[in-house]
Amino acid sequence: MENEVLRLSNITKVYPNGVIANKDVSFSVNKGEIHALMGENGAGKSTLMKILFGIESHNSGTIHYEGKNINKTSTEERIKLGIGMVHQHFTLVDSLRVYENVVLGMEPKVGFSINRKAAVKMVEELSLKYNLNVDPLARICDISVGLKQKVEILKVLIRGAMLLVLDEPTAVLTPQETKELFEQLKLLKASGRTIIFISHKIREVMEICDRITVLRGGKSKGTMDVGEVSEEDVSKSMVGREVILKTSKASPTFGEKILSVRNLNYINPYRKKMLKDVSFDVYRGQILGVAAVEGNGQNELAETIFGLRTGAEGTVLLQGENLLGQSVNAIRMHAVSYIPEDRMTFGVAKESTVWENLISDRIDSPTVKEKKLLSLKKIRNMCVNLLSDFDIRCKNEKQPTEMLSGGNIQKIVVAREFSSNPELLVANQPTRGIDVGSNEFIWKKIIEKRDEGKGILLISADLNEILELSDSIMVICDGEITAFFKDSKTVTREDLGLYMLGIKKQEMLHEQQTADL
C-alpha cells in the first residue's frame, strides 16, 4: 500500500524449549494511524513488538519499515530509523531530574561536560510542542504516574521516533489522565507520527484507535476497522468465545465486621508519610474497593495489613486481634490471603514449578503430607484439581512457572490464595496486565468468595474493575482517604478520578468510614 509504513510478513518465533510464540504472523500499519494490537496474555503481542524493536530475533519472516527490509538491523539502528518503544513498566531513574532521564545517553556537551542549559531547553521545547507540559527540572521521584508516562514518551520523541509502540500506556492512569494522554496522542498523529497501541482495555481502544489487529495463540486473527466492529466482536476475536464485559452479581448482604483499621500511619524508609490516619472497616459478604493512582499509599496499606511492611502505627484488627507486628505466616494462620501487586516478585518463584508455587503456603498442612513427609500423590491430586478449577493452562504441574503467560501465572496466585479458604482476602491489582478472558474468570472467583460470606479488600487502579466489582468504595490520595461511598452505585468514574487526584475531598469522612453498615 502507498500509505503503508510498516509490514511484518510471516513472522515466526520458536524458543529453544519448543514454545511457539508467533507463527506466520502478518500485519501492516499505515502512516499516521493509531493501530491497536490486542490479544490474551501469551498471544504473542509482546514477543512480536520485541522482534519489531530488535530486542528479540525471529526464526523466519520479514520486517519492512518505510519499504526497507530491516531484518538484520540492531535495536540501536532501528531507533535511528525512527522506531521507538514505550514499555509498560517505566524505565526511569527516580533520583534524576526529568531532563536528565530524557537525554540520557545523548546529552549535549560543552567540551567534556554536559551542557545542562541546552539539555533543559531541548526537553522544554519538545514538551511544549506536543503539549506534554512536563517540568524538565522536576525529579522523577516527585512527579505523578501520569507525568512519568509523558517523560517516557519524551524519551522516544527526542530520539526522532516516527513510529511509537506504546505498551499498556493507560494501565495506571485516572480517567482524567487518560483523556489528557489521548489528546496528546491525537496531536502526535496529526504531526504525521504512527502509533501502535497495545492494550487490554477494549473501550479505550475503540475510542482512540483507527484499526485493530488481534493475536490469538501466537497467530494473527486479522485486522478490523474500529468503526465496523463492537466491543463484543473484539473480545470474541481475542478469546475465541463470547465474553461477558460486565459482572452479574446479587446485591450484597453484609455480615459481621471482619477487619477494622483505625488511625493507621506509615512512614517509608525515605521518610515520606505514605499512610495518614487511615480508618475503615470490611464486613463479611462485602467487596470494599480502594481506588487510587499508583504511589498514593494503597500498596503500603495492603502490605502493612499482610505483614510485609513493619513500623506502622495504629491498629489492624481481624475479628478483634491486632495483626500489626505479626509475621506473614502468623497472619496466614488467621485465614488471611493476599494477591500481591507484583506477581513475579511477590506472587510466585518464577524458577520453581507450577506445583511448588501452588503449595508454597501450605507445606506444613496435612493436605499435602503423609506421616510428616510431603506426599507427591496428595500434591499431584491437589494440583490437578486446581489446574482444572482455575483453568490454568500449562503442560502439567511440573512445568517451570516462568514459561507460562502472565495470565496463567496470575491464575496460579489466585488458585493458591483462594484455595486456602480465607476469611479475609486482600486483592492488590488482581487483574493487572492480563487479558479479557482471564480478567473475566478472576472477577467471577472474587464474586464467588464474596457470596460465600468472605470479606474482600480490593485495591485496583482500574476504575472499571472497581466500579464493576465493589459493593462500597473508598478513595485514597497522598496517603489519605478522600472519599467513601457505602454504595458503589452512587459514584461515577469521572468523580472517582477527581477524588483520586485530590481535586475533590469529602467532609465528615471519619464518621462515614467507621459507621456500622
C-alpha positions as CSV (number, residue, x, y, z in Angstrom):
1,M,0.0,0.0,0.0
2,E,1.1,3.5,-0.8
3,N,0.4,4.7,2.8
4,E,1.9,1.7,4.5
5,V,4.8,2.5,6.8
6,L,5.3,-0.9,8.5
7,R,4.7,-4.5,7.3
8,L,5.5,-7.7,9.2
9,S,5.2,-10.7,7.0
10,N,5.0,-14.4,8.2
11,I,6.9,-13.7,11.4
12,T,7.6,-17.0,13.3
13,K,9.4,-17.2,16.7
14,V,10.1,-20.5,18.3
15,Y,12.0,-20.5,21.6
16,P,14.7,-23.2,22.2
17,N,12.4,-25.1,24.6
18,G,9.9,-25.6,21.7
19,V,7.4,-22.9,22.7
20,I,5.9,-21.2,19.7
21,A,5.4,-17.5,20.5
22,N,4.5,-16.3,17.0
23,K,3.5,-18.4,13.9
24,D,3.3,-16.8,10.5
25,V,2.1,-13.5,11.9
26,S,1.4,-10.8,9.3
27,F,0.1,-7.4,9.7
28,S,0.7,-3.9,8.4
29,V,0.4,-0.4,9.8
30,N,-0.4,2.8,7.8
31,K,1.4,6.1,8.2
32,G,-0.4,8.5,10.6
33,E,-2.7,5.9,12.2
34,I,-3.2,4.7,15.7
35,H,-3.2,0.9,15.4
36,A,-4.2,-1.3,18.3
37,L,-2.5,-4.7,18.9
38,M,-4.7,-6.8,21.1
39,G,-4.8,-10.4,22.4
40,E,-4.8,-12.5,25.5
41,N,-1.7,-12.9,27.6
42,G,0.5,-15.4,25.9
43,A,-1.0,-14.5,22.5
44,G,2.4,-13.2,21.3
45,K,1.9,-9.4,21.4
46,S,5.0,-8.6,23.5
47,T,7.2,-11.0,21.6
48,L,6.1,-9.6,18.3
49,M,6.9,-6.0,19.4
50,K,10.3,-7.1,20.8
51,I,11.0,-8.5,17.4
52,L,10.0,-5.3,15.8
53,F,12.2,-3.3,18.1
54,G,15.1,-5.7,17.7
55,I,15.2,-7.0,21.3
56,E,14.3,-10.5,20.1
57,S,15.3,-12.3,17.0
58,H,12.9,-14.3,14.9
59,N,13.2,-17.6,13.1
60,S,11.6,-16.6,9.8
61,G,9.6,-13.8,8.2
62,T,10.5,-10.3,7.2
63,I,10.0,-6.8,8.6
64,H,9.8,-3.8,6.2
65,Y,9.8,-0.3,7.6
66,E,9.3,2.5,5.1
67,G,9.8,0.0,2.3
68,K,13.1,-1.3,3.5
69,N,13.9,-4.7,4.9
70,I,15.2,-4.2,8.4
71,N,15.6,-7.8,9.5
72,K,19.3,-7.6,10.1
73,T,19.4,-4.2,11.9
74,S,20.0,-3.8,15.6
75,T,17.8,-2.0,18.1
76,E,20.1,1.0,18.0
77,E,19.8,1.1,14.2
78,R,16.0,0.8,14.4
79,I,15.9,3.8,16.9
80,K,17.9,5.8,14.4
81,L,15.4,4.8,11.6
82,G,12.6,6.3,13.7
83,I,11.2,3.3,15.7
84,G,10.6,3.9,19.4
85,M,9.0,1.9,22.2
86,V,7.5,3.0,25.5
87,H,7.4,0.0,27.8
88,Q,4.6,-0.8,30.2
89,H,6.9,-0.7,33.2
90,F,8.7,2.7,33.3
91,T,12.5,2.7,32.7
92,L,13.2,5.9,34.6
93,V,15.9,6.8,37.2
94,D,13.9,8.1,40.1
95,S,16.7,10.1,41.6
96,L,17.4,12.1,38.4
97,R,15.5,15.0,37.0
98,V,13.2,14.9,34.0
99,Y,15.6,16.3,31.6
100,E,18.4,14.0,32.7
101,N,16.2,11.0,32.0
102,V,15.1,12.3,28.7
103,V,18.5,13.0,27.3
104,L,20.3,10.1,29.0
105,G,22.9,8.7,26.5
106,M,22.6,11.6,24.1
107,E,23.5,14.5,26.3
108,P,24.6,17.8,24.6
109,K,28.2,18.6,25.6
110,V,30.3,21.6,26.2
111,G,33.8,20.2,25.9
112,F,33.8,17.2,28.1
113,S,30.9,18.4,30.3
114,I,27.2,18.1,29.8
115,N,25.5,21.3,28.6
116,R,22.8,21.4,31.2
117,K,21.2,24.6,29.8
118,A,20.9,23.1,26.3
119,A,19.5,19.8,27.6
120,V,16.8,21.6,29.6
121,K,15.9,23.7,26.6
122,M,15.7,20.7,24.3
123,V,13.2,19.0,26.7
124,E,11.3,22.1,27.4
125,E,10.7,22.9,23.7
126,L,9.7,19.3,22.9
127,S,7.3,19.3,25.9
128,L,5.6,22.5,24.7
129,K,5.5,21.4,21.1
130,Y,3.4,18.3,21.9
131,N,1.5,19.9,24.9
132,L,3.0,17.4,27.3
133,N,3.6,20.0,30.0
134,V,6.4,18.4,31.9
135,D,8.8,20.4,34.1
136,P,12.3,19.5,32.9
137,L,13.8,20.3,36.3
138,A,11.4,18.1,38.4
139,R,12.8,14.9,40.0
140,I,11.2,11.7,38.8
141,C,10.5,10.6,42.4
142,D,8.4,13.8,42.9
143,I,6.1,13.6,39.9
144,S,2.8,11.7,39.3
145,V,2.4,8.5,37.3
146,G,0.7,10.4,34.5
147,L,3.7,12.7,34.2
148,K,6.1,9.8,34.2
149,Q,4.2,8.3,31.2
150,K,4.8,11.7,29.4
151,V,8.5,11.6,30.3
152,E,8.7,8.1,28.7
153,I,7.1,9.5,25.5
154,L,9.5,12.4,25.5
155,K,12.4,10.0,25.7
156,V,11.2,8.4,22.5
157,L,10.3,11.6,20.7
158,I,13.6,13.3,21.4
159,R,15.4,10.5,19.5
160,G,13.3,11.2,16.4
161,A,10.7,8.4,16.6
162,M,8.1,8.5,13.9
163,L,6.7,5.1,14.8
164,L,5.9,4.7,18.5
165,V,5.0,1.5,20.2
166,L,3.0,2.1,23.4
167,D,2.7,-0.9,25.7
168,E,-0.4,-0.6,28.1
169,P,0.1,3.2,28.4
170,T,-3.1,3.8,30.4
171,A,-2.7,0.9,32.9
172,V,-2.3,3.1,35.9
173,L,-3.9,6.4,34.8
174,T,-7.0,8.0,36.1
175,P,-9.8,8.9,33.6
176,Q,-8.6,12.5,33.5
177,E,-5.0,11.5,32.8
178,T,-6.1,9.0,30.2
179,K,-8.2,11.7,28.4
180,E,-5.2,14.1,28.5
181,L,-2.9,11.3,27.1
182,F,-5.4,10.7,24.3
183,E,-5.3,14.3,23.3
184,Q,-1.5,14.2,23.1
185,L,-1.6,11.0,21.1
186,K,-4.0,12.7,18.6
187,L,-1.6,15.6,18.4
188,L,1.2,13.2,17.6
189,K,-0.9,11.5,15.0
190,A,-1.7,14.9,13.4
191,S,2.0,15.6,13.2
192,G,2.4,12.5,11.0
193,R,3.5,10.0,13.6
194,T,2.3,6.5,13.7
195,I,1.3,4.7,16.9
196,I,1.0,1.0,17.8
197,F,-1.2,0.9,20.9
198,I,-1.1,-2.3,23.0
199,S,-3.9,-2.5,25.4
200,H,-6.4,-4.9,27.2
201,K,-8.9,-2.1,27.6
202,I,-11.3,-2.6,24.7
203,R,-13.3,0.6,25.5
204,E,-10.2,2.8,25.2
205,V,-9.0,1.1,22.0
206,M,-12.4,1.7,20.4
207,E,-12.1,5.4,21.4
208,I,-8.6,6.2,20.3
209,C,-7.6,3.7,17.6
210,D,-8.3,3.5,13.8
211,R,-7.7,-0.2,13.3
212,I,-7.2,-3.3,15.5
213,T,-5.1,-6.4,14.9
214,V,-5.8,-9.3,17.1
215,L,-3.4,-12.1,18.0
216,R,-4.6,-15.4,19.5
217,G,-2.4,-18.4,20.3
218,G,0.5,-16.8,18.5
219,K,-1.4,-16.3,15.3
220,S,-3.0,-13.3,13.7
221,K,-6.8,-13.4,13.6
222,G,-7.0,-10.5,11.2
223,T,-7.3,-6.7,11.2
224,M,-10.6,-4.8,11.8
225,D,-11.6,-1.2,11.3
226,V,-12.8,0.2,14.6
227,G,-15.9,1.8,13.1
228,E,-17.1,-1.5,11.8
229,V,-17.0,-3.7,15.0
230,S,-18.4,-3.7,18.5
231,E,-16.6,-4.3,21.8
232,E,-18.2,-7.7,21.9
233,D,-16.8,-8.5,18.4
234,V,-13.3,-7.6,19.6
235,S,-13.4,-9.6,22.8
236,K,-14.7,-12.7,21.0
237,S,-11.9,-12.4,18.5
238,M,-9.4,-12.2,21.3
239,V,-10.6,-15.3,23.3
240,G,-12.5,-17.3,20.7
241,R,-15.8,-17.1,22.5
242,E,-18.3,-14.7,23.9
243,V,-17.0,-12.8,26.9
244,I,-19.2,-11.0,29.5
245,L,-17.8,-7.5,29.7
246,K,-19.9,-6.7,32.8
247,T,-20.4,-8.5,36.1
248,S,-23.6,-10.1,37.1
249,K,-23.8,-10.2,40.9
250,A,-26.5,-10.2,43.5
251,S,-27.0,-7.3,45.9
252,P,-24.6,-7.7,48.9
253,T,-25.7,-9.0,52.2
254,F,-23.2,-7.6,54.8
255,G,-22.5,-9.8,57.8
256,E,-20.3,-9.2,60.8
257,K,-17.3,-6.9,60.8
258,I,-14.2,-8.9,60.0
259,L,-11.5,-6.2,59.5
260,S,-11.2,-2.9,61.4
261,V,-8.4,-0.5,60.6
262,R,-8.0,2.6,62.8
263,N,-5.7,5.6,62.6
264,L,-3.1,3.7,60.5
265,N,0.1,5.7,59.8
266,Y,3.1,4.6,57.9
267,I,6.4,6.4,57.0
268,N,8.5,4.7,54.4
269,P,12.4,4.3,54.6
270,Y,12.8,7.6,52.7
271,R,10.9,9.4,55.5
272,K,7.8,10.0,53.4
273,K,4.5,9.6,55.1
274,M,2.6,7.1,52.9
275,L,-0.4,6.5,55.2
276,K,-2.1,9.2,57.2
277,D,-4.7,8.3,59.9
278,V,-6.4,5.7,57.6
279,S,-9.5,4.2,59.2
280,F,-12.1,1.8,57.6
281,D,-13.9,-1.5,58.1
282,V,-14.5,-4.6,56.0
283,Y,-17.6,-6.8,56.5
284,R,-18.3,-10.4,55.6
285,G,-20.0,-10.5,52.3
286,Q,-18.6,-7.2,51.2
287,I,-16.1,-6.2,48.5
288,L,-14.6,-2.9,49.6
289,G,-12.9,-1.3,46.6
290,V,-9.9,1.0,47.1
291,A,-9.4,3.4,44.2
292,A,-6.1,5.3,43.9
293,V,-3.5,6.4,41.5
294,E,-0.3,4.3,41.8
295,G,2.1,5.5,44.5
296,N,-0.5,7.1,46.8
297,G,-0.2,4.6,49.7
298,Q,-2.6,1.8,48.6
299,N,0.3,-0.7,48.2
300,E,1.7,0.2,51.6
301,L,-1.8,-0.3,53.0
302,A,-2.1,-3.8,51.6
303,E,1.4,-4.9,52.6
304,T,1.0,-3.5,56.1
305,I,-2.2,-5.5,56.6
306,F,-0.5,-8.7,55.4
307,G,2.7,-8.2,57.5
308,L,5.0,-7.4,54.6
309,R,5.8,-4.0,56.0
310,T,6.7,-3.2,59.6
311,G,6.8,0.1,61.5
312,A,3.2,1.2,61.0
313,E,1.3,2.8,63.9
314,G,-2.4,2.3,64.6
315,T,-4.4,-0.9,64.7
316,V,-5.4,-3.5,62.2
317,L,-7.9,-5.7,64.0
318,L,-9.0,-9.0,62.4
319,Q,-12.0,-10.2,64.4
320,G,-10.7,-8.3,67.4
321,E,-7.0,-9.4,67.2
322,N,-4.3,-6.8,66.2
323,L,-2.3,-8.0,63.2
324,L,0.3,-5.3,63.4
325,G,3.7,-6.7,64.3
326,Q,2.7,-10.3,63.4
327,S,4.6,-12.3,60.8
328,V,3.2,-13.2,57.4
329,N,2.9,-16.8,58.4
330,A,1.0,-15.9,61.6
331,I,-1.4,-13.6,59.6
332,R,-2.0,-16.5,57.1
333,M,-2.9,-18.7,60.1
334,H,-5.6,-16.2,60.8
335,A,-7.1,-17.1,57.4
336,V,-5.9,-14.0,55.5
337,S,-5.0,-14.5,51.9
338,Y,-3.1,-12.0,49.7
339,I,-2.9,-11.4,46.0
340,P,0.2,-9.1,45.6
341,E,0.5,-6.2,43.2
342,D,3.7,-7.7,41.6
343,R,3.0,-11.3,40.8
344,M,6.6,-12.0,39.6
345,T,8.3,-10.6,42.6
346,F,5.9,-11.4,45.5
347,G,3.4,-13.8,44.0
348,V,5.5,-16.7,42.6
349,A,9.0,-18.0,42.5
350,K,9.3,-17.9,38.7
351,E,12.1,-20.5,38.5
352,S,10.1,-23.0,40.5
353,T,7.5,-25.4,39.1
354,V,3.8,-24.8,39.0
355,W,3.2,-27.3,41.8
356,E,5.8,-25.8,44.0
357,N,4.1,-22.4,43.7
358,L,0.7,-23.9,44.3
359,I,1.7,-25.5,47.6
360,S,4.1,-22.8,48.8
361,D,1.7,-21.6,51.5
362,R,0.8,-25.0,52.9
363,I,3.9,-27.2,53.1
364,D,3.1,-27.9,56.7
365,S,-0.5,-28.8,56.0
366,P,-1.9,-32.3,56.2
367,T,-3.5,-31.7,52.8
368,V,0.0,-32.3,51.2
369,K,1.6,-34.5,53.8
370,E,1.7,-38.2,54.7
371,K,3.3,-39.2,58.1
372,K,5.1,-35.8,58.4
373,L,6.6,-36.0,54.9
374,L,5.4,-34.4,51.7
375,S,3.2,-36.7,49.7
376,L,3.7,-36.5,46.0
377,K,0.4,-38.2,45.4
378,K,-1.5,-35.7,47.5
379,I,0.3,-32.8,45.9
380,R,-0.4,-34.1,42.4
381,N,-4.1,-34.7,43.2
382,M,-4.4,-31.2,44.6
383,C,-2.6,-29.6,41.7
384,V,-4.6,-31.4,39.1
385,N,-7.8,-30.2,40.7
386,L,-6.6,-26.6,41.0
387,L,-5.3,-26.6,37.4
388,S,-8.8,-27.7,36.3
389,D,-10.8,-25.5,38.6
390,F,-8.9,-22.3,37.9
391,D,-8.3,-23.0,34.2
392,I,-4.5,-22.8,34.4
393,R,-3.1,-23.6,31.0
394,C,0.2,-25.4,31.2
395,K,1.7,-28.7,30.1
396,N,1.5,-30.2,33.6
397,E,2.2,-29.3,37.2
398,K,5.9,-29.9,36.7
399,Q,6.4,-27.1,34.2
400,P,8.5,-24.1,35.3
401,T,6.3,-21.2,36.2
402,E,8.3,-18.7,34.2
403,M,7.3,-20.5,30.9
404,L,3.6,-19.6,31.4
405,S,1.9,-16.5,30.2
406,G,1.2,-13.6,32.6
407,G,-2.5,-14.5,32.8
408,N,-1.8,-18.1,33.8
409,I,0.8,-17.1,36.3
410,Q,-1.8,-14.8,37.9
411,K,-4.2,-17.7,38.0
412,I,-1.6,-19.7,39.9
413,V,-1.5,-16.9,42.6
414,V,-5.4,-16.7,42.6
415,A,-5.7,-20.5,42.8
416,R,-3.3,-20.8,45.8
417,E,-4.8,-17.9,47.7
418,F,-8.4,-18.8,47.1
419,S,-8.0,-22.5,47.8
420,S,-6.6,-21.7,51.3
421,N,-10.2,-20.9,52.3
422,P,-9.6,-17.3,53.6
423,E,-11.9,-15.4,55.7
424,L,-10.3,-12.1,54.5
425,L,-8.9,-11.7,51.0
426,V,-6.7,-8.7,50.2
427,A,-6.5,-8.5,46.4
428,N,-4.0,-5.9,45.2
429,Q,-4.3,-5.2,41.5
430,P,-5.7,-8.8,40.9
431,T,-6.1,-8.5,37.1
432,R,-3.3,-6.0,36.2
433,G,-1.8,-6.7,32.8
434,I,-3.9,-9.7,32.0
435,D,-6.3,-10.4,29.1
436,V,-10.0,-10.1,29.0
437,G,-10.6,-13.8,29.3
438,S,-8.5,-14.2,32.4
439,N,-9.9,-11.0,33.8
440,E,-13.5,-12.3,33.4
441,F,-12.5,-15.5,35.2
442,I,-10.8,-13.8,38.2
443,W,-13.8,-11.4,38.6
444,K,-16.1,-14.4,38.9
445,K,-13.9,-16.1,41.5
446,I,-13.8,-12.9,43.6
447,I,-17.6,-12.6,43.5
448,E,-17.9,-16.2,44.5
449,K,-15.8,-15.5,47.6
450,R,-18.0,-12.6,48.5
451,D,-21.1,-14.7,48.1
452,E,-19.6,-17.3,50.4
453,G,-19.5,-14.6,53.1
454,K,-15.8,-13.7,53.0
455,G,-14.5,-10.2,53.4
456,I,-12.6,-8.7,50.4
457,L,-10.4,-5.6,50.2
458,L,-10.0,-4.9,46.5
459,I,-7.2,-2.5,45.5
460,S,-7.1,-1.5,41.8
461,A,-6.1,1.3,39.6
462,D,-8.6,0.0,37.0
463,L,-11.7,2.0,37.6
464,N,-13.9,-0.3,35.6
465,E,-12.8,-3.1,37.9
466,I,-13.5,-1.0,41.0
467,L,-17.0,0.0,39.8
468,E,-18.0,-3.4,38.5
469,L,-16.8,-5.5,41.5
470,S,-17.1,-3.2,44.6
471,D,-20.1,-3.0,46.9
472,S,-18.5,0.0,48.7
473,I,-15.6,2.2,47.6
474,M,-13.0,4.4,49.3
475,V,-10.6,6.6,47.6
476,I,-7.0,7.3,48.7
477,C,-4.9,10.3,47.6
478,D,-1.5,11.1,49.0
479,G,-2.0,8.6,51.8
480,E,-5.3,10.0,52.9
481,I,-8.8,8.8,52.4
482,T,-10.5,11.5,50.3
483,A,-13.9,9.8,49.7
484,F,-16.0,6.9,50.9
485,F,-19.1,5.6,49.2
486,K,-21.2,3.0,51.1
487,D,-22.9,2.1,47.8
488,S,-20.6,1.9,44.8
489,K,-23.6,2.7,42.5
490,T,-23.7,6.3,43.8
491,V,-20.4,7.4,42.2
492,T,-19.3,7.9,38.6
493,R,-16.0,7.1,37.0
494,E,-15.3,10.8,36.5
495,D,-16.0,11.7,40.2
496,L,-13.7,8.9,41.3
497,G,-10.9,10.3,39.2
498,L,-11.3,13.8,40.8
499,Y,-11.1,12.3,44.3
500,M,-8.1,10.1,43.2
501,L,-6.3,13.3,42.1
502,G,-7.2,15.1,45.3
503,I,-9.2,17.8,43.4
504,K,-12.2,16.9,45.5
505,K,-12.5,15.7,49.1
506,Q,-15.5,14.7,51.1
507,E,-16.3,16.2,54.5
508,M,-17.0,14.2,57.7
509,L,-15.1,11.3,56.3
510,H,-14.1,9.5,59.5
511,E,-17.7,9.2,60.6
512,Q,-18.7,7.8,57.2
513,Q,-15.9,5.2,57.1
514,T,-16.3,3.9,60.6
515,A,-20.1,3.9,60.8
516,D,-21.6,0.4,61.0
517,L,-23.2,-0.7,57.7
